[in-house]
């Protein structure tokens, strides 16, 4: 799964990396958690890229209660095209979620869990595959826009830590993922694959990150004696 990630990259670098105007003043985030508003890249009605803020935890348009989003932070690549909560968004509302690291927790022999920060070796930002939805049932004045991150089986770098990882969409595939009129569902599902093993490293970090109230540089501090995978 993907339940926590970082976005510390300055706005100007995000604009360069994703060819989009960044209007929001994005503060560095070290411990982004579900139910929070997160930056997402999508295309507007004119097919231009836009960076917007979406609540993490997808609420389908047909949901009666927005609390449903609390259970919809991730969509599995293997079932996203068919699962009722995600299939409409998969067809029509895909997005990219910028990040420069994500966390996974490895079970340890003593029964605890060791957090790892997984990132590119060069520290540059990457794009996680996402879906977004618009929820506004009758009688609700303000629309709610939400999103989910798509996950796949872990690659060889992440597998020793956790069996799932977010789908990372390479630069050459981003336009295809955002295309509002893709040639087929099969062409989209073909993009939902684990990142190449060599594209990521994993560093054991301090357990300070375990608390979602912590959102500071201590979250990414290497653990004492922590291994780099």
GILIN-V481059 format. One record per backbone hydrogen bond with DSSP energy under -0.5 kcal/mol. NH is the residue of the N-H (numbers start at 1). CO is the residue of the C=O. E is the energy in kcal/mol with one decimal. If there is no record, write none. Layout:
NH/CO/E
NH/CO/E
This chain:
3/103/-0.5
5/32/-1.4
6/101/-2.7
7/29/-2.2
13/10/-0.6
14/10/-1.9
15/11/-2.5
16/12/-1.6
17/13/-2.8
18/14/-2.4
19/15/-0.8
20/15/-1.1
23/21/-0.8
26/24/-1.2
27/25/-0.7
29/7/-2.0
32/5/-3.0
34/3/-0.6
35/56/-2.6
36/33/-1.4
38/54/-3.4
40/52/-2.6
41/96/-3.7
42/50/-2.4
44/48/-2.7
47/44/-2.0
50/42/-2.9
51/21/-0.6
52/40/-2.8
52/50/-0.6
54/38/-2.8
54/52/-0.5
55/145/-2.4
56/36/-2.8
57/55/-0.7
57/147/-3.0
58/72/-2.2
60/58/-0.6
63/60/-1.7
68/65/-2.0
69/66/-2.0
70/67/-1.8
71/68/-1.7
72/69/-1.4
75/149/-2.0
77/151/-3.0
79/76/-1.3
80/76/-1.7
82/79/-1.5
83/79/-2.4
86/83/-1.8
87/83/-2.5
90/86/-2.6
91/87/-1.6
92/88/-2.0
93/89/-2.7
95/130/-2.6
96/41/-2.6
97/128/-2.8
98/96/-0.6
99/126/-2.2
100/6/-2.2
101/6/-0.8
102/118/-2.1
103/4/-2.1
104/116/-1.7
106/114/-2.6
108/112/-2.7
111/108/-2.3
114/106/-2.9
115/113/-0.6
116/104/-2.7
117/203/-3.0
118/102/-3.2
118/116/-0.6
119/117/-0.5
119/201/-2.1
123/120/-1.5
126/99/-3.1
128/97/-2.4
128/126/-0.5
129/167/-2.4
130/95/-2.7
131/148/-1.9
132/93/-2.5
133/146/-2.3
135/144/-2.9
136/134/-0.5
140/137/-2.0
141/139/-0.6
143/141/-0.5
144/135/-2.5
146/133/-1.9
146/144/-0.5
147/55/-2.2
148/131/-1.9
149/73/-2.5
150/129/-2.7
151/75/-2.6
152/165/-2.9
154/163/-2.1
159/155/-2.7
161/158/-2.5
162/158/-2.4
165/152/-2.1
167/150/-2.9
168/193/-0.5
169/127/-2.7
169/167/-0.6
170/168/-0.6
173/170/-1.9
174/170/-0.7
174/171/-0.8
177/173/-2.0
178/174/-2.1
179/175/-1.2
182/179/-0.6
188/184/-0.9
189/185/-2.6
190/186/-1.7
191/188/-1.8
192/189/-1.2
193/191/-1.7
199/196/-1.9
200/197/-1.3
201/119/-2.8
203/117/-2.6
204/227/-2.0
205/115/-2.3
206/221/-2.6
209/206/-1.5
210/207/-1.6
211/208/-1.1
212/210/-0.6
214/211/-1.9
215/213/-0.6
219/216/-2.3
220/217/-1.4
221/218/-1.0
223/204/-2.3
226/223/-2.9
229/202/-3.8
229/227/-0.6
